Each structure stands twice: as structure tokens, then as C-alpha cells.
Amino acid sequence: MTARTAEHPRPDFTLLHLSDTHIVAEGVLYDDVDSGLRLREILDDIGSSGIRPDALVFSGDLVDRGEATAYDALRVLVEPIAAEIGATVVWAMGNHDDRAQFRSHLLDTEPSSAPVDLVHDIDGLRIIVLDTTVPGYHHGEITDAQLDWLAGVLEVPSTYGSILVMHHPPIPAVLDLSVLVELFDQHRLAEVVRGSDIRTILSGHLHHSTSATFAGIPVSVVSATSYTQDLAISVGAIRGRDGAQSHNLVSVYPDTVVHSVVPMRGQSAVGEAVSAVDVRARLIAHQVTIGESARNRRRVADRAIQRPGAAEPVIDVSHSHAIGK
């Protein structure tokens, strides 16, 4: 048996992408849908998995009615698990959100009706949050001022590139009724992002998982944590359901970004369950090694230059800063 290294190393960054949580201040979202409970179940899955992502990215419709206390309830659900796993929380506006309450209760800043456009830097990976909402409406638009701001941000490439987070996905609608609430004038955004360092676009809004490309950039739409759209219905129809909720695992490599759907647990297990310890043993038995990420190799090299001969400390990457528009 010949020893070999796996085709790809560990990812440079790991993100968890969630969307459309639709938290309400009191009661349940629908008679059969407790959106807070569904999110709590998914967050419990994340906590018990042992994953240590760099960020939890929420791409809009965080609450259902823009209520201040709903945002407070959302923080109570999300912040403890984020602290436990050492992840930065990235919030984006959705058409059900309220800009003033969003700023006041999630960002701890002064309330304002201006678009919530932000930049997070996570150890050289730039996460750009673009507010595509139109107050009082459910479709999406991007103003000239926002496009100018985005172009300015993208003038200088980031070390590991950029990820654009926006609620309304700039892709064709699969469900006919979705054209009423799609992102308008998508070509104007394409002119700004084409050829930039944006590695992928993360969106929500549709309540079903889908993917496409836009201006040469991969687009990943995550399904909702609250309720989802059933695509196995008559052509032209639409029907929501309390099932198939999920989040996405986003693995950022030097030359690609992998998006993996993670359904909410509850299904019966089949086949052999192999523990992490046994997986490692099997890889060793087959003489297969998975290489360290390029990011960690770079950080080790940089620290060695800064402190020759010093032992390499544990790397903590659970930090970021946000810059408002």
C-alpha cells in the first residue's frame, strides 16, 4: 500500500450559513410551525457536532414581524452557542426585518432607517453584508449609493477573498410566484461584482436550497430553519411545509468554496456508524493523510518569522470586526 496525501487539504475557513429564522415575539409562526423551536433544534445539532466554525452567517428574515423582543429572543438563542464554539455571528437584513430594530437590538448601535451594509474581516477573509431590502415591500433592490459603496470596498482585494451575503439571491426563480419578490435590476449588481475577489454569494429568502452562478460567481441559497417550500408539487403552484429545514456548511479552500446542505436531525440512521476515532484509524491504516490548511501553514510561517525558535501557540481565529456603511 502506497502512502498518499488526500487531494485537498483542510479548508482555510469554515462557515455555517443559516437563514429565514422568522422568530416571533410571542406564540408560534404558524399553527404547526414553532420557528424558535426549529432554530433551537438546529443550533443544538451544531453544538453537539463538535464543529468549530469561524462564523455563523444569517442571511436575513431573522424575525417575522420586525419586533424588538423577537430580536432579543434571537440573540438569546444564538449567542450562547456562538460563544461556545468560538464563532463570529454575521447578521444580514431580510424583507421581514426592521432596520431600526435590527441595528438597536442586534448590532447595539443607534437605530436608523438607512441600509445595513457591513464588512466583517475574519483573519483575511472578508464577509460583505449588503442590504437588499426595501422597507414596506418584499422584493429586493440595491441603490446607486450602495453599489458605489460596494465598488469602493472591492477596490482592494482581501487576503483570502470576499464572500457577499445578501438576502435576495440574484438568480432565476424556480417557483413562478417568487418573481414578485425577487431582486430587481440584477444586471446593475453584476457590473460591480464581475471580476472582483468575491468567492461566493450567500443568500436566503426562497425557503429552499438551490445554487447557480451570477456574473461568474457561485451563488448558494440556503433553505430556511423555520419552514420550507415544497418543490414536489404541481407545476406553477406553491406550498409551504414544516419539514426539510436545514443549514449549510460552507468550506472555503484556496481555489474553491464547497457548500453542503445539513438537514435538521430526526431521520432514522442506516448502515454502519463510524466514530471520528475509527475514521482516523482507518485513514492511518490506509496511509492517507489530509494536509493542513494553507491558512494555518501561512500563519505558522508568519509567526516563525516574527518569533524565531518560539513554540507555535494555539491558533484562535474566532475574531472579526465590522465596519458600518
Disulfide bonds with the S-S distance in Angstrom:
none
